[in-house]
Amino acid sequence: MTKDEQVIAISCSDGDPRHPKTWSGTPSNITKAIESLGINVVSIDASVKRYQRTPLKLLHRLAGLGTDYLGGPVFRAQSAKITHRQIQASGCTKILHASQLGLPMPTLDAGVDHYLVCDTTRVLWAKFASNVASCTPKMLQIADQLEWESYAQIKHFFTISEYACDNLIQYYGIEPHRITVVGTGRGNIQPFTGEKDYENGPILFVAKGRFEDKGGSLLIEGFKLAQKQNPSLKIVVVGDEQYRDVIGPVPNVTVTGYIPWEELQHLFNTAALFAMPALNEPWGLVYLEALACKTPILGLNRNSLPEITRDGQYGFLINEPSPERIAETILQAFSSPDKLREMGAAGQKHCLETYSWNQVATKIVSVMLDDPISSLREKQSYA
């Protein structure tokens, strides 16, 4: 390979790809793993700057597009322009877009190949999203058209899940040979190898935002019902301080707010069940963090959770998003601590063997640079 072929640019409309908080750290982890293969990475922060957001939001609303601007033409166009300028300045010919919201590009330069890593599509997101009502019919139509135009510019897709892969094929008509399912690695929570109390351990819910979409209110209502039959149940809610006001005073519910990583690690280590019945969560690294700590998962039977849990082998999948079904499932889970222990052990084994950022990077680079996976693994072992 030439020197130029050893450079990949990673662009993200959500922020700096190297920043650990951008898109829950996914671009950052991919960047570090690609660099461990000896590949140079140019990072492109394609996010709209703060001083630009207010006038752009106004333009969006004046165009009759509603209040939800993500995925709309005003912000996508601005993000795409930023990406295009930086691609030209860098001279890179291989561009990995982390999110399609910085597409479509205004101009496709000859000799530049565009790739996309994605966890969902517009049509999948809109299926369960709570903010669809904030989009006007005009916005929905334009956003859908922009999605199609974006995909037309992509040479190869790297989907995080089989679920997203299937949608690209079935709805958008993408040829299967242009898609590689790469999964993800895990987050900052480290695997837990000690013993757990699956009879008295707490239920854990962790979400830094989007409380409704993550199923927070649904879970609390279900927990209240379950607690009437089993008063010893307890739940810990980690995330925004405002969750306290949303939840109100409920016995055995502890809301921590944001906490240091050491405290969060302890909660994962001691939790008997991780419950996040997300109404709309395309993937969820937090599910993998739970499995890595031998914590079975309770969630809805939708999006990618069936894939992560292998159709409920490592947790409980609920078909109906109702407090009654949540309550029934919580009571079922704690009725058999031994079953929880078996699920936790099996889930951890599967998680640690299946999900790693090095594996993700190897799959991506093998396609983008046409380098066999065996060769990349050899490079990595010497890095």
Residue pairs with C-beta under 8 A, 6 or more apart in sequence:
1 369
1 371
4 91
4 93
5 93
5 94
5 369
6 38
6 39
6 40
6 369
7 39
7 40
7 41
7 42
7 90
7 92
7 94
8 34
8 39
8 40
8 41
8 42
8 92
8 94
8 95
8 96
8 365
8 368
8 369
9 41
9 42
9 43
9 44
9 86
9 87
9 90
9 92
9 94
9 95
9 96
10 17
10 27
10 30
10 31
10 34
10 41
10 42
10 43
10 44
10 95
10 96
10 98
11 17
11 44
11 46
11 83
11 86
11 87
11 95
11 96
11 97
11 98
11 102
12 22
12 23
12 27
12 44
12 45
12 46
12 47
12 97
12 98
12 99
12 102
13 46
13 47
13 48
13 75
13 76
13 79
13 83
13 99
13 101
13 102
14 22
14 23
14 27
14 47
14 98
14 99
14 101
15 21
15 22
15 23
15 45
15 47
16 22
16 43
16 45
16 47
17 27
17 28
17 30
17 31
17 43
17 44
17 45
17 98
18 27
18 28
18 31
18 43
19 28
20 28
22 28
23 98
23 99
24 187
24 285
25 187
25 188
25 285
26 98
26 117
26 184
26 285
27 43
27 98
29 184
29 185
29 357
29 360
30 96
30 98
30 117
30 357
30 360
30 361
30 364
31 41
31 43
32 357
33 185
33 357
33 358
33 360
33 361
33 362
34 41
34 361
34 364
34 365
35 41
36 358
36 361
36 380
36 383
37 361
37 362
37 365
37 376
37 379
37 380
37 383
38 379
38 383
39 365
39 369
42 90
42 92
44 82
44 83
44 86
44 87
44 90
45 82
46 79
46 80
46 82
46 83
46 86
46 102
47 79
47 82
48 56
48 75
48 78
48 79
48 82
52 78
56 69
56 74
56 75
56 78
57 69
59 74
60 66
60 69
60 72
60 74
60 75
61 67
63 73
63 74
63 138
64 136
64 138
64 139
65 72
65 73
65 74
65 135
65 136
65 138
65 139
65 142
66 134
66 135
66 136
66 139
67 134
68 131
68 132
68 134
68 135
68 139
69 75
70 101
71 101
71 122
71 143
71 146
71 147
72 139
72 142
72 143
73 142
73 143
73 146
75 101
76 101
76 102
76 103
76 104
76 146
77 106
79 101
79 102
80 102
80 103
80 104
80 105
80 106
81 106
82 102
83 95
83 97
83 102
83 105
84 105
84 106
84 107
87 95
87 109
87 112
88 109
92 112
93 111
93 112
93 113
94 112
94 113
94 115
94 368
94 369
95 112
95 113
95 114
95 115
96 115
96 116
96 117
96 158
96 364
96 368
97 103
97 114
97 115
97 116
97 117
97 154
98 117
99 118
100 116
100 118
100 121
100 122
100 147
100 150
100 151
103 114
103 116
103 146
103 149
103 150
103 153
103 154
104 146
104 149
104 150
104 152
104 153
105 114
105 153
108 114
108 153
113 155
113 368
114 153
114 154
114 155
115 154
115 155
115 156
115 157
115 158
115 364
115 367
115 368
116 150
116 151
116 154
116 156
116 157
116 158
117 157
117 158
117 159
117 160
117 182
117 364
118 157
118 158
118 159
118 160
118 164
119 159
119 160
119 161
119 164
119 282
119 283
119 304
120 164
120 282
120 283
120 303
121 147
121 164
121 167
121 168
121 171
121 172
122 143
122 144
122 147
123 144
123 147
123 167
123 171
124 163
124 164
124 167
124 282
124 303
125 280
125 282
126 132
126 140
127 280
128 279
128 280
128 302
128 303
129 213
129 280
130 212
130 213
130 279
130 280
132 140
135 143
147 172
148 172
151 157
151 168
151 172
151 174
154 178
155 178
156 178
156 179
156 180
156 367
156 368
157 165
157 168
157 174
157 178
157 179
157 180
158 179
158 180
158 181
158 182
158 363
158 364
158 367
159 165
159 168
159 179
159 180
159 181
159 182
160 181
160 182
160 183
160 184
160 282
160 283
160 304
161 181
161 183
161 282
161 283
161 303
161 304
161 307
162 181
162 304
162 307
163 282
163 303
163 304
163 307
164 282
164 304
165 179
165 181
168 174
168 179
169 175
169 176
169 179
180 363
180 364
180 367
182 359
182 360
182 363
182 364
183 354
183 355
183 359
183 360
184 283
184 285
184 288
184 355
184 357
184 360
185 355
185 356
185 357
185 358
185 359
185 360
186 285
186 288
186 289
186 292
186 351
186 355
186 356
186 357
187 285
187 286
187 288
187 289
188 261
188 289
189 261
189 264
189 265
189 268
189 289
189 292
189 293
190 265
190 292
191 292
191 293
191 348
191 352
192 268
192 269
192 292
192 293
192 294
194 269
196 269
196 270
196 272
196 294
196 295
196 341
196 344
197 270
197 272
198 272
198 337
198 338
198 340
198 341
198 344
199 272
199 334
199 337
200 232
200 272
201 270
201 271
201 272
201 273
202 234
202 235
202 236
202 254
202 267
202 270
202 271
202 272
203 223
203 233
203 234
203 235
203 236
203 271
203 272
203 273
203 274
203 275
203 298
203 330
204 235
204 236
204 238
204 267
204 268
204 271
204 273
204 274
204 275
204 290
204 295
205 214
205 216
205 219
205 235
205 236
205 237
205 238
205 239
205 274
205 275
205 276
206 238
206 239
206 264
206 267
206 274
206 276
206 286
207 214
207 216
207 238
207 239
207 276
207 286
208 239
208 240
208 258
209 239
209 240
211 217
211 239
211 240
211 243
211 246
212 279
213 278
213 279
213 280
213 281
214 276
214 278
214 279
214 281
215 276
215 277
215 278
215 279
215 299
215 300
215 321
216 237
216 239
216 243
216 246
216 247
217 246
218 277
218 279
218 321
218 322
218 323
218 326
219 235
219 275
219 276
219 277
219 326
220 235
220 237
220 247
220 250
220 253
221 323
221 326
222 277
222 322
222 323
222 324
222 325
222 326
222 327
222 329
222 330
223 233
223 235
223 250
223 253
223 326
223 327
223 330
224 250
224 323
224 327
225 323
225 324
225 326
225 327
226 233
226 326
226 327
226 328
226 330
226 331
227 233
227 251
227 252
229 327
229 331
230 331
230 334
231 251
231 252
233 252
233 330
233 334
234 252
234 253
234 254
235 252
235 253
235 254
235 275
236 254
236 256
236 267
236 271
237 243
237 247
237 253
237 254
237 255
237 256
238 256
238 257
238 258
238 259
238 264
238 267
239 257
239 258
240 257
240 258
241 255
241 257
241 258
243 255
243 257
244 255
244 257
247 253
247 255
256 263
256 267
259 267
268 274
268 289
268 290
268 293
268 295
269 293
271 290
271 293
271 295
272 295
272 334
272 337
272 340
273 295
273 296
273 297
273 298
273 330
273 333
273 334
273 340
274 286
274 287
274 290
274 295
274 296
274 297
274 298
274 315
275 297
275 298
275 299
275 326
275 330
276 284
276 286
276 287
276 297
276 298
276 299
277 298
277 299
277 300
277 318
277 321
277 326
278 284
278 299
278 300
278 303
278 305
279 300
279 321
280 303
281 303
281 304
281 305
282 303
282 304
283 303
283 304
283 308
284 304
284 305
284 308
287 297
287 299
287 305
287 308
287 309
288 308
288 351
288 355
290 296
290 297
291 297
291 308
291 314
291 347
291 348
291 350
291 351
292 348
292 351
292 352
293 348
294 344
294 345
294 347
294 348
295 344
295 347
296 314
296 315
296 316
296 333
296 340
296 343
296 344
296 347
297 305
297 308
297 309
297 314
297 315
297 316
297 347
298 315
298 316
298 318
298 326
298 329
298 330
298 333
299 305
299 309
299 315
299 316
299 317
299 318
300 317
300 318
300 319
300 321
301 312
301 317
301 318
301 319
305 317
306 312
306 317
308 314
309 315
309 317
309 347
310 350
311 317
313 343
313 346
313 347
313 350
314 343
314 344
314 346
314 347
314 350
315 343
315 347
316 329
316 332
316 333
318 325
318 326
318 329
319 325
333 339
333 340
334 340
358 380
362 373
362 376
362 377
362 380
363 373
365 371
365 376
366 372
366 373
366 376
